[in-house]
Amino acid sequence: MYSSEKILQIIQKEIKKQGISDKELASKAKCTARYINYLRKGEQKDIGIDYADRMLKALGVSVVLGQEREEP
């Protein structure tokens, strides 16, 4: 299972990999460019599921949360 720290790392890696601007990602994820800047710089240490979902969708990244249960 992914922790919020791990999800932040994935988001930070994708932002860097895609070279997307703070303003462009903010527009796609419906948040502020300042918030994106905090994420990029690592100043934001935690992320809520709603923001994580918006960021990942805006970046075109899928992450599976949790583990599938095995049926008895």
LUMVO-950215 format. One record per residue: residue number from 1; z, x negated, y negated of N, C-alpha, C in turn. Coordinates in pm, whole numbers, plus 50000, padded with zeros to 5 digits. Layout:
REM residues N
atom ronu:NUM, npz:Z, npx:X, npy:Y, capz:Z, capx:X, capy:Y, cpz:Z, cpx:X, cpy:Y
...
//
This chain:
REM residues 72
atom ronu:1, npz:50000, npx:49916, npy:50117, capz:50000, capx:50000, capy:50000, cpz:50000, cpx:49911, cpy:49876
atom ronu:2, npz:49931, npx:49954, npy:49774, capz:49921, capx:49877, capy:49650, cpz:50037, cpx:49910, cpy:49556
atom ronu:3, npz:50095, npx:49805, npy:49499, capz:50195, capx:49823, capy:49394, cpz:50121, cpx:49836, cpy:49261
atom ronu:4, npz:50191, npx:49881, npy:49157, capz:50126, capx:49893, capy:49027, cpz:50084, cpx:49755, cpy:48976
atom ronu:5, npz:50161, npx:49651, npy:49012, capz:50124, capx:49514, capy:48972, cpz:49992, cpx:49473, cpy:49036
atom ronu:6, npz:49974, npx:49506, npy:49163, capz:49850, capx:49472, capy:49234, cpz:49732, cpx:49548, cpy:49176
atom ronu:7, npz:49753, npx:49675, npy:49142, capz:49647, capx:49754, capy:49081, cpz:49609, cpx:49695, cpy:48946
atom ronu:8, npz:49708, npx:49652, npy:48869, capz:49681, capx:49586, capy:48741, cpz:49597, cpx:49460, cpy:48761
atom ronu:9, npz:49629, npx:49383, npy:48864, capz:49552, capx:49261, capy:48893, cpz:49407, cpx:49295, cpy:48925
atom ronu:10, npz:49386, npx:49401, npy:49001, capz:49251, capx:49444, capy:49036, cpz:49175, cpx:49484, cpy:48909
atom ronu:11, npz:49241, npx:49560, npy:48824, capz:49179, capx:49604, capy:48699, cpz:49146, cpx:49485, cpy:48610
atom ronu:12, npz:49241, npx:49392, npy:48596, capz:49219, capx:49273, capy:48513, cpz:49102, cpx:49190, cpy:48566
atom ronu:13, npz:49096, npx:49175, npy:48697, capz:48988, capx:49097, capy:48759, cpz:48852, cpx:49163, cpy:48732
atom ronu:14, npz:48846, npx:49296, npy:48745, capz:48721, capx:49367, capy:48722, cpz:48678, cpx:49364, cpy:48576
atom ronu:15, npz:48773, npx:49375, npy:48485, capz:48741, capx:49367, capy:48342, cpz:48675, cpx:49232, cpy:48314
atom ronu:16, npz:48736, npx:49126, npy:48367, capz:48682, capx:48991, capy:48346, cpz:48546, cpx:48976, cpy:48414
atom ronu:17, npz:48535, npx:49023, npy:48537, capz:48412, capx:49010, capy:48614, cpz:48295, cpx:49083, cpy:48546
atom ronu:18, npz:48322, npx:49203, npy:48496, capz:48216, capx:49284, capy:48436, cpz:48189, cpx:49247, cpy:48291
atom ronu:19, npz:48281, npx:49175, npy:48229, capz:48262, capx:49136, capy:48090, cpz:48255, cpx:49254, cpy:47994
atom ronu:20, npz:48318, npx:49362, npy:48031, capz:48316, capx:49483, capy:47949, cpz:48411, cpx:49467, cpy:47830
atom ronu:21, npz:48370, npx:49518, npy:47716, capz:48455, capx:49506, capy:47597, cpz:48570, cpx:49606, cpy:47602
atom ronu:22, npz:48675, npx:49575, npy:47527, capz:48790, capx:49665, capy:47520, cpz:48747, cpx:49803, cpy:47471
atom ronu:23, npz:48664, npx:49803, npy:47368, capz:48619, capx:49928, capy:47307, cpz:48536, cpx:50012, cpy:47405
atom ronu:24, npz:48445, npx:49946, npy:47478, capz:48361, capx:50017, capy:47574, cpz:48444, cpx:50076, cpy:47688
atom ronu:25, npz:48534, npx:49996, npy:47744, capz:48618, capx:50045, capy:47853, cpz:48710, cpx:50157, cpy:47804
atom ronu:26, npz:48765, npx:50141, npy:47685, capz:48852, capx:50243, capy:47628, cpz:48778, cpx:50376, cpy:47615
atom ronu:27, npz:48655, npx:50369, npy:47572, capz:48574, capx:50489, capy:47558, cpz:48550, cpx:50556, cpy:47693
atom ronu:28, npz:48517, npx:50477, npy:47792, capz:48491, capx:50531, capy:47926, cpz:48618, cpx:50585, cpy:47991
atom ronu:29, npz:48733, npx:50518, npy:47968, capz:48859, capx:50555, capy:48033, cpz:48942, cpx:50652, cpy:47950
atom ronu:30, npz:48893, npx:50683, npy:47829, capz:48963, capx:50775, capy:47739, cpz:49105, cpx:50728, cpy:47707
atom ronu:31, npz:49112, npx:50606, npy:47657, capz:49238, capx:50549, capy:47610, cpz:49206, cpx:50460, cpy:47490
atom ronu:32, npz:49305, npx:50389, npy:47440, capz:49280, capx:50306, capy:47321, cpz:49235, cpx:50165, cpy:47360
atom ronu:33, npz:49160, npx:50104, npy:47271, capz:49117, capx:49966, capy:47292, cpz:49239, cpx:49874, cpy:47292
atom ronu:34, npz:49342, npx:49909, npy:47217, capz:49466, capx:49829, capy:47214, cpz:49530, cpx:49825, cpy:47353
atom ronu:35, npz:49531, npx:49940, npy:47421, capz:49587, capx:49945, capy:47556, cpz:49508, cpx:49855, cpy:47650
atom ronu:36, npz:49377, npx:49860, npy:47641, capz:49292, capx:49774, capy:47724, cpz:49321, cpx:49628, cpy:47694
atom ronu:37, npz:49339, npx:49596, npy:47567, capz:49370, capx:49459, capy:47527, cpz:49502, cpx:49413, cpy:47589
atom ronu:38, npz:49601, npx:49500, npy:47591, capz:49729, capx:49467, capy:47656, cpz:49708, cpx:49439, cpy:47805
atom ronu:39, npz:49624, npx:49520, npy:47868, capz:49596, capx:49498, capy:48011, cpz:49526, cpx:49365, cpy:48033
atom ronu:40, npz:49425, npx:49338, npy:47950, capz:49347, capx:49216, capy:47963, cpz:49435, cpx:49092, cpy:47949
atom ronu:41, npz:49526, npx:49095, npy:47853, capz:49613, capx:48980, capy:47826, cpz:49734, cpx:48971, cpy:47919
atom ronu:42, npz:49755, npx:49073, npy:48001, capz:49870, capx:49073, capy:48090, cpz:50000, cpx:49112, cpy:48021
atom ronu:43, npz:49990, npx:49168, npy:47901, capz:50109, capx:49211, capy:47828, cpz:50163, cpx:49343, cpy:47881
atom ronu:44, npz:50078, npx:49419, npy:47947, capz:50119, capx:49544, capy:48009, cpz:50158, cpx:49512, cpy:48153
atom ronu:45, npz:50285, npx:49532, npy:48187, capz:50336, capx:49492, capy:48319, cpz:50335, cpx:49604, cpy:48422
atom ronu:46, npz:50312, npx:49726, npy:48378, capz:50316, capx:49840, capy:48467, cpz:50206, cpx:49938, cpy:48425
atom ronu:47, npz:50157, npx:50015, npy:48519, capz:50053, capx:50113, capy:48487, cpz:50079, cpx:50240, cpy:48566
atom ronu:48, npz:50068, npx:50353, npy:48499, capz:50085, capx:50482, capy:48565, cpz:49962, cpx:50518, cpy:48645
atom ronu:49, npz:49980, npx:50608, npy:48739, capz:49870, capx:50646, capy:48828, cpz:49754, cpx:50708, cpy:48750
atom ronu:50, npz:49784, npx:50784, npy:48645, capz:49679, capx:50847, capy:48566, cpz:49592, cpx:50741, cpy:48496
atom ronu:51, npz:49657, npx:50646, npy:48431, capz:49581, capx:50540, capy:48364, cpz:49507, cpx:50453, cpy:48465
atom ronu:52, npz:49571, npx:50422, npy:48575, capz:49505, capx:50341, capy:48679, cpz:49380, cpx:50411, cpy:48729
atom ronu:53, npz:49391, npx:50541, npy:48753, capz:49277, capx:50619, capy:48802, cpz:49162, cpx:50617, cpy:48701
atom ronu:54, npz:49194, npx:50637, npy:48573, capz:49090, capx:50637, capy:48470, cpz:49024, cpx:50500, cpy:48456
atom ronu:55, npz:49105, npx:50394, npy:48462, capz:49050, capx:50258, capy:48449, cpz:48959, cpx:50225, cpy:48566
atom ronu:56, npz:49007, npx:50253, npy:48686, capz:48929, capx:50220, capy:48806, cpz:48797, cpx:50298, cpy:48809
atom ronu:57, npz:48802, npx:50426, npy:48773, capz:48679, capx:50505, capy:48770, cpz:48582, cpx:50450, cpy:48665
atom ronu:58, npz:48636, npx:50416, npy:48547, capz:48551, capx:50362, capy:48440, cpz:48487, cpx:50230, cpy:48482
atom ronu:59, npz:48557, npx:50154, npy:48565, capz:48505, capx:50025, capy:48612, cpz:48420, cpx:50040, cpy:48738
atom ronu:60, npz:48417, npx:50160, npy:48796, capz:48339, capx:50183, capy:48918, cpz:48402, cpx:50122, cpy:49041
atom ronu:61, npz:48536, npx:50118, npy:49045, capz:48609, capx:50056, capy:49155, cpz:48689, cpx:50163, cpy:49229
atom ronu:62, npz:48686, npx:50158, npy:49361, capz:48765, capx:50249, capy:49444, cpz:48878, cpx:50173, cpy:49510
atom ronu:63, npz:48995, npx:50233, npy:49511, capz:49112, capx:50175, capy:49577, cpz:49177, cpx:50285, cpy:49658
atom ronu:64, npz:49211, npx:50257, npy:49783, capz:49278, capx:50354, capy:49868, cpz:49428, cpx:50329, cpy:49855
atom ronu:65, npz:49500, npx:50433, npy:49813, capz:49645, capx:50423, capy:49801, cpz:49709, cpx:50479, cpy:49926
atom ronu:66, npz:49808, npx:50409, npy:49976, capz:49877, capx:50456, capy:50096, cpz:49802, cpx:50415, cpy:50221
atom ronu:67, npz:49858, npx:50453, npy:50332, capz:49798, capx:50422, capy:50461, cpz:49772, cpx:50550, cpy:50536
atom ronu:68, npz:49668, npx:50548, npy:50616, capz:49639, capx:50665, capy:50699, cpz:49743, cpx:50673, cpy:50809
atom ronu:69, npz:49784, npx:50794, npy:50838, capz:49882, capx:50815, capy:50944, cpz:49810, cpx:50831, cpy:51078
atom ronu:70, npz:49869, npx:50772, npy:51177, capz:49814, capx:50789, capy:51311, cpz:49871, cpx:50916, cpy:51371
atom ronu:71, npz:49786, npx:50996, npy:51430, capz:49830, capx:51120, capy:51493, cpz:49890, cpx:51087, cpy:51629
atom ronu:72, npz:50003, npx:51150, npy:51662, capz:50067, capx:51124, capy:51794, cpz:49985, cpx:51172, cpy:51911
//
